[in-house]
Amino acid sequence: MSSKDNLNRREFIGTAATIAASFSIVPSHVIAGLGKVPPSDQITVANIGCGTQGLREMGGLLLNPNIRVVAVCDSNKYTEDYIDWSPYGIRDDIRKVLGDDSWWENAKGIPGGRDVGQAFVEKYYAKNSPGGTYKGCSSYEDFRELFAKEKGIDVVKIMTPDHTHASIALAAMNNGINVVTHKPISNRLLEGRKVIEKANTSGAITHLLAWSDRPEYRQMKAWMDGGLIGELKEIHNWSYRPVWQQWTKRPTDTPPIPSGFNWDLWLGPVPDMNYHPHYTNNVFRGWYEFGGGSVADMGHYSLFPLFETLGITKSPIAAKAFGTTTREEIDHVYHWVDNNVAFPASCMIKWKFPEQENLPGFDLFWYDGGMKPFAPEELEIDGKDTPEEGLMLVGTKGKILGGFRGENPVLLPESKMNARPESEKINSREVDRDTDMWVEAVKTKKQTPGSFTRAQTITDTINLGAIALRAGKRIEFDASIPKITNDESANQYLTREYRKGWEI
């Protein structure tokens, strides 16, 4: 390693500042007064994962003056075969950030990989550099090499597929680095427990990006505390996801691994299997090995802040799930497809929660893939149906209905809502939500409401849903052990078989 590599970034900043002082000395308060945050006050971020979501959110990092992106990492170098919700959405967002309408103009598809991430970062910072160039963003294929060489990182932002979140988060905290991650913390319950335990003991600032401040939930709680729906009996939450393709069995063909893509590294803790594009890009989340299904993809957004607001801190004691069934035709005969490799195209999950500190025991219901609860009588009498996506709290005396994340909540029947003061009616489109609270948390060394240390209940819940789907029966869970107590075979789904060298 060169002497330059041995300099950490804070040392480098200090050295550069000393050299610059021989020409002119500009106090940091003057820089701040000009609207610029001095480098010594910025937090340094390494972004791991430069696929569609990683690139989509990178602009927010670059535009935040309190952040300096110093490294990117991805097991893919560069390809133009990524899958997204629109052909030009990410490209156009990047063009706005860079002020360059020619970005990706010659790309034949949707580009991604660490080369794109590095180019994006350096082109953005070059805009404001005196010489119009910038080469201060390192690029890595392997996150372990990144942690070994980059010694001045304040935060790692994890934007990889679900199955590698735990491995990267643990490695970061073991290196004294704060962690921000996309949902989920892990797609295995015991992995999640170990990450959360490490967050509790390491002192690292951690943040699960699915967290958001939701005044809608505080209003719901106020109605509950006021006795307007009686005692809570049920929570219903539903999403139209998945919107990605689902498969019911593993592919049998073996296409070549794309050039520049480290498939072995992408697999991470998962045992060896042949490469296939059906596993990668945004379709990974449909596979039990790699993803967490729609409930992990979306349920964290709606349920994590709800659990926090209502004081739901004790994990479920039981879960049961149903998924769509599949048959295939072979030689003019239809056969049942025994699917234990991927989440179903649609499902319903029911969790039973114990009594909480301020809530009675209740049931939580999840629906996806077009499934949703039937309209309650309070809607039917007005000729209305449940929305395409929604959240509904059912009590002994009434109900509360909102959008998927509780948007624009109303009491049912709506005549009850009409009698409430205007101050209780929330227009969710006008709510200003702080999506970068983790930046200030790192600076002040104070955990956010979305800290890993507060996420055990949601992590247990989401992963128990997947276990219930795979077990095909009602499972009973003892969170204190933790263990499935009524089906020994289902305990295999609490963890995974690890590839050598990736054990957690």
C-alpha positions as CSV (number, residue, x, y, z in Angstrom):
1,M,0.0,0.0,0.0
2,S,1.3,3.5,-0.9
3,S,2.0,6.2,1.6
4,K,-1.0,8.0,0.2
5,D,-3.2,5.0,1.0
6,N,-1.9,5.0,4.6
7,L,-3.2,8.6,5.1
8,N,-6.7,8.6,6.4
9,R,-9.0,11.2,5.0
10,R,-9.1,13.5,8.0
11,E,-5.3,13.5,8.0
12,F,-5.4,14.2,4.3
13,I,-7.8,17.1,4.9
14,G,-5.5,18.5,7.6
15,T,-2.4,18.2,5.4
16,A,-4.2,19.9,2.5
17,A,-5.4,22.7,4.8
18,T,-1.8,23.3,6.0
19,I,-0.5,23.6,2.4
20,A,-3.4,25.9,1.5
21,A,-2.7,28.1,4.5
22,S,0.6,29.1,2.9
23,F,-1.4,30.9,0.2
24,S,-4.4,32.2,2.2
25,I,-6.1,31.5,5.5
26,V,-9.9,31.4,5.4
27,P,-11.5,30.8,8.8
28,S,-14.2,28.0,8.8
29,H,-16.8,30.5,10.1
30,V,-16.2,32.5,6.9
31,I,-16.7,29.4,4.7
32,A,-19.9,28.6,6.6
33,G,-21.0,32.2,6.2
34,L,-20.7,31.7,2.4
35,G,-23.1,28.8,2.6
36,K,-20.4,26.1,2.5
37,V,-19.7,23.6,5.2
38,P,-16.0,23.4,5.9
39,P,-14.5,19.9,5.1
40,S,-13.6,19.3,8.8
41,D,-17.3,19.6,9.7
42,Q,-18.6,17.2,7.0
43,I,-19.3,13.6,7.7
44,T,-17.6,11.1,5.3
45,V,-19.8,8.5,3.7
46,A,-19.0,5.3,1.9
47,N,-21.8,4.1,-0.3
48,I,-22.0,0.3,-0.7
49,G,-24.3,-0.7,-3.5
50,C,-24.5,1.2,-6.8
51,G,-27.5,-0.4,-8.4
52,T,-30.7,1.4,-9.2
53,Q,-31.7,2.3,-5.6
54,G,-28.1,3.2,-4.7
55,L,-27.8,5.6,-7.6
56,R,-31.3,6.9,-7.1
57,E,-30.5,8.0,-3.6
58,M,-26.9,9.1,-4.2
59,G,-28.0,12.5,-5.4
60,G,-29.4,13.2,-2.0
61,L,-26.1,12.5,-0.4
62,L,-24.2,14.7,-2.9
63,L,-26.6,17.6,-2.4
64,N,-26.4,17.5,1.3
65,P,-23.6,20.0,2.3
66,N,-23.0,18.2,5.5
67,I,-21.9,15.0,3.7
68,R,-18.8,14.1,1.7
69,V,-19.0,10.8,-0.3
70,V,-15.5,9.5,-0.2
71,A,-15.9,5.9,-1.5
72,V,-18.3,3.7,-3.5
73,C,-18.4,-0.1,-3.6
74,D,-20.2,-2.7,-5.7
75,S,-19.5,-6.2,-6.8
76,N,-20.5,-5.1,-10.4
77,K,-18.1,-2.9,-12.3
78,Y,-20.5,-1.6,-15.0
79,T,-23.4,-3.0,-17.0
80,E,-26.3,-1.4,-18.8
81,D,-28.8,-4.2,-18.0
82,Y,-30.4,-3.0,-14.8
83,I,-34.1,-3.2,-14.2
84,D,-36.1,-0.2,-12.9
85,W,-39.6,1.3,-12.8
86,S,-38.9,3.6,-15.8
87,P,-36.3,3.6,-18.5
88,Y,-35.0,7.2,-17.8
89,G,-36.1,8.0,-14.3
90,I,-32.7,7.6,-12.6
91,R,-30.9,9.1,-15.6
92,D,-33.0,12.2,-15.4
93,D,-32.6,12.6,-11.7
94,I,-28.8,12.4,-12.1
95,R,-28.9,14.9,-14.9
96,K,-30.7,17.4,-12.6
97,V,-28.1,16.9,-9.8
98,L,-25.2,17.3,-12.2
99,G,-26.8,20.0,-14.4
100,D,-25.8,17.9,-17.4
101,D,-28.5,16.9,-19.9
102,S,-26.0,14.6,-21.8
103,W,-25.4,12.1,-18.9
104,W,-25.9,8.5,-20.2
105,E,-26.9,9.8,-23.7
106,N,-25.1,6.9,-25.3
107,A,-26.3,4.2,-22.9
108,K,-28.2,1.3,-24.5
109,G,-30.0,0.4,-21.3
110,I,-30.1,1.3,-17.7
111,P,-26.5,1.6,-16.4
112,G,-25.3,0.7,-13.0
113,G,-22.2,-0.5,-11.0
114,R,-19.4,1.1,-9.1
115,D,-18.0,2.8,-12.2
116,V,-21.2,4.8,-12.5
117,G,-21.3,5.6,-8.8
118,Q,-17.7,6.9,-8.8
119,A,-18.2,8.9,-12.0
120,F,-21.4,10.5,-10.6
121,V,-19.7,11.5,-7.3
122,E,-16.6,12.9,-9.0
123,K,-18.4,14.8,-11.7
124,Y,-20.6,16.4,-9.1
125,Y,-17.8,17.5,-6.8
126,A,-15.8,18.7,-9.9
127,K,-18.4,21.3,-10.5
128,N,-17.4,23.2,-7.4
129,S,-13.6,22.5,-7.4
130,P,-11.3,25.4,-8.5
131,G,-9.8,23.4,-11.4
132,G,-13.0,21.8,-12.5
133,T,-11.8,18.3,-11.8
134,Y,-12.1,16.0,-8.8
135,K,-10.6,12.5,-8.0
136,G,-11.4,12.1,-4.4
137,C,-13.8,9.1,-4.5
138,S,-12.3,5.7,-4.2
139,S,-13.9,2.7,-5.8
140,Y,-14.0,-0.9,-4.5
141,E,-15.3,-4.2,-5.6
142,D,-15.2,-5.8,-2.1
143,F,-16.5,-4.0,1.0
144,R,-14.0,-5.8,3.2
145,E,-11.1,-4.2,1.2
146,L,-12.9,-0.9,1.5
147,F,-12.9,-1.2,5.3
148,A,-9.3,-2.3,5.4
149,K,-8.0,0.7,3.3
150,E,-10.3,3.6,4.1
151,K,-9.6,4.7,7.6
152,G,-11.5,8.0,7.8
153,I,-15.1,6.9,7.1
154,D,-17.8,8.1,9.5
155,V,-20.8,6.3,8.0
156,V,-21.4,3.4,5.6
157,K,-24.6,3.5,3.7
158,I,-25.7,0.0,2.7
159,M,-27.7,-0.2,-0.5
160,T,-27.1,-3.9,-1.5
161,P,-29.6,-6.8,-1.8
162,D,-31.2,-7.9,1.5
163,H,-29.1,-11.0,2.1
164,T,-25.8,-9.1,2.5
165,H,-27.1,-6.3,4.8
166,A,-26.2,-8.1,8.0
167,S,-22.7,-9.0,6.9
168,I,-21.8,-5.5,5.8
169,A,-23.4,-3.8,8.9
170,L,-21.5,-6.1,11.3
171,A,-18.2,-5.6,9.5
172,A,-18.7,-1.8,9.6
173,M,-19.5,-1.7,13.3
174,N,-16.5,-4.0,14.0
175,N,-14.4,-1.3,12.3
176,G,-15.9,1.5,14.4
177,I,-18.0,2.8,11.5
178,N,-21.6,4.1,11.9
179,V,-24.2,2.4,9.8
180,V,-27.2,3.5,7.7
181,T,-29.0,0.8,5.8
182,H,-32.0,0.3,3.5
183,K,-34.6,-2.1,4.8
184,P,-34.4,-4.8,6.1
185,I,-31.6,-5.0,8.7
186,S,-31.4,-8.7,7.6
187,N,-33.6,-11.3,5.9
188,R,-33.0,-13.8,8.6
189,L,-34.3,-13.4,12.2
190,L,-31.2,-14.5,14.0
191,E,-28.9,-12.4,11.8
192,G,-31.1,-9.4,12.7
193,R,-30.8,-10.2,16.4
194,K,-27.0,-10.2,16.1
195,V,-26.8,-6.9,14.2
196,I,-29.1,-5.3,16.8
197,E,-27.0,-6.7,19.6
198,K,-23.9,-5.3,18.0
199,A,-25.5,-1.9,17.6
200,N,-26.4,-2.0,21.3
201,T,-22.9,-2.8,22.5
202,S,-20.7,-1.0,19.9
203,G,-21.9,2.5,20.5
204,A,-22.2,3.0,16.7
205,I,-24.9,5.4,15.5
206,T,-27.3,3.3,13.3
207,H,-30.3,4.1,11.3
208,L,-32.8,2.1,9.3
209,L,-33.9,4.2,6.3
210,A,-37.5,2.9,6.4
211,W,-38.1,5.1,9.4
212,S,-40.0,8.4,8.8
213,D,-41.6,10.8,11.2
214,R,-45.4,10.3,10.8
215,P,-47.7,12.9,12.5
216,E,-50.5,10.8,11.1
217,Y,-49.7,8.1,13.5
218,R,-49.5,10.5,16.4
219,Q,-53.0,11.6,15.5
220,M,-54.2,8.0,15.3
221,K,-52.8,7.4,18.8
222,A,-54.5,10.6,20.1
223,W,-57.8,9.2,18.9
224,M,-57.1,5.9,20.5
225,D,-56.0,7.5,23.7
226,G,-59.3,9.5,23.6
227,G,-61.3,6.2,23.5
228,L,-62.7,6.9,20.0
229,I,-62.2,3.4,18.7
230,G,-62.2,1.5,22.1
231,E,-59.5,-1.2,22.7
232,L,-57.3,-2.1,19.8
233,K,-58.2,-5.5,18.3
234,E,-56.6,-5.6,14.8
235,I,-54.2,-3.8,12.6
236,H,-54.5,-4.3,8.8
237,N,-51.9,-3.2,6.3
238,W,-51.9,-3.9,2.5
239,S,-49.8,-3.2,-0.5
240,Y,-50.2,-3.9,-4.3
241,R,-46.6,-5.1,-4.4
242,P,-44.9,-7.1,-5.7
243,V,-44.5,-5.3,-9.0
244,W,-41.4,-7.3,-9.9
245,Q,-41.5,-10.7,-11.6
246,Q,-41.9,-13.7,-9.2
247,W,-40.7,-17.2,-10.0
248,T,-41.8,-20.5,-8.4
249,K,-38.7,-22.6,-9.0
250,R,-35.0,-22.0,-9.7
251,P,-33.9,-21.5,-13.3
252,T,-32.1,-24.5,-14.8
253,D,-30.2,-22.8,-17.6
254,T,-26.7,-21.4,-16.8
255,P,-25.9,-18.2,-18.7
256,P,-22.4,-16.8,-18.5
257,I,-21.5,-14.4,-15.7
258,P,-21.3,-10.9,-17.1
259,S,-17.9,-9.4,-17.5
260,G,-16.9,-7.3,-14.5
261,F,-19.5,-8.9,-12.2
262,N,-18.1,-10.7,-9.1
263,W,-20.9,-13.3,-8.7
264,D,-19.1,-15.1,-5.8
265,L,-18.9,-11.8,-3.9
266,W,-22.5,-10.9,-4.7
267,L,-23.6,-14.3,-3.2
268,G,-21.9,-13.4,0.0
269,P,-23.2,-15.7,2.8
270,V,-25.4,-17.7,0.5
271,P,-24.1,-21.2,-0.5
272,D,-22.7,-21.6,-4.0
273,M,-25.2,-21.7,-6.8
274,N,-25.0,-20.9,-10.5
275,Y,-25.3,-17.3,-11.7
276,H,-28.6,-16.3,-13.3
277,P,-30.0,-12.8,-14.0
278,H,-33.3,-13.8,-12.4
279,Y,-31.5,-13.5,-9.0
280,T,-30.0,-10.1,-9.5
281,N,-31.1,-6.5,-10.0
282,N,-34.4,-5.6,-8.3
283,V,-35.9,-9.0,-8.8
284,F,-33.7,-10.5,-6.1
285,R,-36.3,-9.6,-3.4
286,G,-38.7,-12.3,-4.5
287,W,-36.3,-15.1,-3.5
288,Y,-36.2,-16.5,0.0
289,E,-32.4,-16.6,-0.1
290,F,-31.8,-13.1,-1.3
291,G,-34.9,-11.0,-0.4
292,G,-37.7,-10.5,2.0
293,G,-40.7,-10.3,-0.3
294,S,-43.2,-7.5,-0.4
295,V,-43.6,-7.4,3.4
296,A,-39.9,-6.6,3.8
297,D,-39.8,-4.3,0.9
298,M,-42.8,-2.2,2.0
299,G,-43.9,-3.3,5.5
300,H,-40.9,-1.6,7.2
301,Y,-42.1,1.8,5.9
302,S,-45.6,1.5,7.3
303,L,-45.1,-0.7,10.4
304,F,-41.8,0.4,11.9
305,P,-42.9,4.0,12.8
306,L,-46.4,2.7,13.8
307,F,-44.8,0.3,16.3
308,E,-42.8,3.1,17.7
309,T,-45.7,5.5,18.0
310,L,-48.1,2.9,19.6
311,G,-45.4,1.5,21.9
312,I,-45.4,-2.0,20.3
313,T,-42.1,-3.4,21.7
314,K,-42.9,-7.0,22.3
315,S,-42.5,-9.4,19.3
316,P,-45.3,-11.6,18.0
317,I,-46.0,-14.9,19.7
318,A,-47.5,-16.6,16.7
319,A,-47.8,-16.2,12.9
320,K,-49.6,-17.9,10.1
321,A,-49.6,-17.2,6.3
322,F,-51.2,-18.2,3.1
323,G,-49.7,-17.7,-0.4
324,T,-51.0,-18.1,-3.9
325,T,-50.7,-21.7,-5.3
326,T,-49.1,-22.6,-8.6
327,R,-49.6,-25.4,-11.1
328,E,-47.8,-26.2,-14.3
329,E,-48.7,-28.3,-17.3
330,I,-46.3,-31.2,-18.2
331,D,-47.4,-33.6,-20.9
332,H,-51.0,-32.4,-20.8
333,V,-51.3,-32.9,-17.1
334,Y,-51.3,-30.2,-14.5
335,H,-49.0,-30.6,-11.6
336,W,-48.7,-28.8,-8.3
337,V,-45.5,-26.7,-8.0
338,D,-44.0,-27.2,-4.6
339,N,-42.4,-23.7,-4.1
340,N,-40.0,-23.3,-1.2
341,V,-37.6,-21.0,-3.0
342,A,-39.5,-17.8,-3.6
343,F,-42.2,-15.7,-2.1
344,P,-45.7,-16.1,-3.7
345,A,-47.2,-13.7,-6.1
346,S,-49.6,-12.6,-3.3
347,C,-50.1,-13.6,0.3
348,M,-51.8,-12.9,3.6
349,I,-49.9,-13.1,6.9
350,K,-51.4,-12.9,10.4
351,W,-49.3,-12.3,13.5
352,K,-50.6,-12.6,17.1
353,F,-49.1,-10.0,19.4
354,P,-49.0,-10.2,23.2
355,E,-50.2,-7.5,25.5
356,Q,-48.0,-4.5,25.3
357,E,-47.3,-1.9,28.1
358,N,-50.2,0.2,27.0
359,L,-52.1,-2.0,24.6
360,P,-54.1,-5.3,24.9
361,G,-53.0,-8.3,22.8
362,F,-54.0,-7.8,19.1
363,D,-53.7,-9.3,15.6
364,L,-51.7,-7.8,12.8
365,F,-52.7,-8.7,9.2
366,W,-50.6,-8.1,6.0
367,Y,-51.9,-8.5,2.5
368,D,-50.0,-8.0,-0.8
369,G,-50.2,-8.8,-4.6
370,G,-53.8,-7.4,-4.9
371,M,-55.1,-8.9,-1.7
372,K,-56.8,-6.5,0.8
373,P,-59.4,-6.6,3.5
374,F,-63.0,-6.4,2.5
375,A,-64.6,-3.0,3.1
376,P,-66.0,-2.7,6.6
377,E,-69.6,-1.9,7.1
378,E,-68.8,1.8,7.8
379,L,-67.5,2.1,4.2
380,E,-70.1,-0.1,2.5
381,I,-73.0,2.1,3.8
382,D,-71.4,5.0,1.9
383,G,-70.9,2.9,-1.2
384,K,-67.1,2.9,-0.7
385,D,-64.3,0.3,-0.8
386,T,-61.0,-0.1,0.9
387,P,-58.3,1.7,-1.1
388,E,-55.7,-0.1,-3.3
389,E,-53.2,0.3,-0.5
390,G,-54.0,1.1,3.1
391,L,-53.7,0.9,6.8
392,M,-56.7,0.2,9.1
393,L,-56.9,0.0,12.9
394,V,-59.9,-1.9,14.3
395,G,-61.0,-1.3,17.8
396,T,-64.0,-2.5,19.9
397,K,-65.8,0.8,19.2
398,G,-64.6,2.0,15.9
399,K,-62.0,2.1,13.2
400,I,-59.3,4.3,11.7
401,L,-58.5,4.2,8.0
402,G,-55.5,5.8,6.2
403,G,-53.3,5.3,3.2
404,F,-50.6,2.6,3.2
405,R,-48.4,4.6,5.7
406,G,-51.4,6.1,7.4
407,E,-51.7,9.0,5.0
408,N,-54.7,11.3,5.5
409,P,-56.2,9.3,8.4
410,V,-59.9,9.3,9.1
411,L,-62.2,7.9,11.7
412,L,-64.9,5.6,10.5
413,P,-67.8,6.1,9.9
414,E,-66.9,9.4,8.2
415,S,-69.7,11.1,10.0
416,K,-67.7,10.7,13.2
417,M,-64.7,12.3,11.4
418,N,-66.8,15.2,10.2
419,A,-67.5,16.1,13.8
420,R,-63.9,16.4,14.7
421,P,-62.0,19.7,14.7
422,E,-60.1,20.8,11.6
423,S,-56.8,20.6,13.5
424,E,-57.1,16.8,13.5
425,K,-57.4,16.5,9.7
426,I,-54.0,15.9,8.2
427,N,-53.0,16.5,4.5
428,S,-50.1,14.2,4.2
429,R,-48.8,15.9,1.0
430,E,-48.1,19.0,3.1
431,V,-46.1,17.2,5.8
432,D,-42.4,18.0,5.8
433,R,-40.4,14.8,6.7
434,D,-36.8,14.8,7.7
435,T,-35.2,12.0,5.7
436,D,-31.6,12.9,6.7
437,M,-32.0,12.9,10.5
438,W,-29.1,10.3,10.6
439,V,-26.6,13.0,9.5
440,E,-27.2,15.1,12.6
441,A,-27.3,12.0,14.7
442,V,-23.8,11.1,13.6
443,K,-22.6,14.6,14.4
444,T,-24.2,14.7,17.8
445,K,-23.6,11.0,18.6
446,K,-27.3,10.6,19.5
447,Q,-29.4,7.7,18.1
448,T,-32.3,8.5,15.8
449,P,-35.9,7.1,16.4
450,G,-35.0,4.8,13.5
451,S,-32.0,3.3,15.2
452,F,-31.3,-0.4,15.0
453,T,-31.5,-0.4,18.8
454,R,-35.2,0.2,18.4
455,A,-35.9,-2.2,15.5
456,Q,-36.0,-5.6,17.1
457,T,-39.8,-5.9,17.1
458,I,-40.2,-4.9,13.4
459,T,-37.2,-7.1,12.4
460,D,-38.6,-10.1,14.2
461,T,-42.1,-9.5,12.8
462,I,-41.1,-9.2,9.1
463,N,-38.8,-12.3,9.3
464,L,-41.5,-14.4,11.2
465,G,-43.8,-13.7,8.3
466,A,-41.4,-15.3,5.8
467,I,-41.0,-18.2,8.2
468,A,-44.7,-18.7,8.4
469,L,-45.0,-18.8,4.6
470,R,-42.2,-21.4,4.3
471,A,-43.5,-23.5,7.2
472,G,-46.9,-23.7,5.8
473,K,-48.6,-23.8,9.2
474,R,-49.2,-21.7,12.3
475,I,-45.9,-21.2,14.1
476,E,-45.5,-20.2,17.7
477,F,-42.6,-18.1,18.7
478,D,-40.7,-17.5,22.0
479,A,-38.9,-14.2,21.5
480,S,-36.9,-14.7,24.7
481,I,-35.0,-17.8,23.4
482,P,-35.6,-17.1,20.3
483,K,-37.2,-20.2,18.9
484,I,-40.2,-21.7,17.1
485,T,-41.6,-23.8,19.8
486,N,-44.3,-25.9,18.0
487,D,-42.3,-27.0,15.0
488,E,-38.7,-27.9,15.3
489,S,-38.1,-28.0,11.5
490,A,-39.2,-24.4,11.1
491,N,-36.3,-23.3,13.2
492,Q,-34.0,-23.8,10.2
493,Y,-35.6,-20.7,8.7
494,L,-34.5,-18.5,11.6
495,T,-31.0,-18.6,10.1
496,R,-29.3,-19.9,6.9
497,E,-26.6,-22.3,5.8
498,Y,-23.5,-20.2,5.5
499,R,-20.9,-20.3,2.8
500,K,-17.4,-20.9,4.3
501,G,-15.9,-17.6,5.5
502,W,-19.2,-15.8,5.7
503,E,-20.5,-17.3,8.9
504,I,-22.4,-14.9,11.2
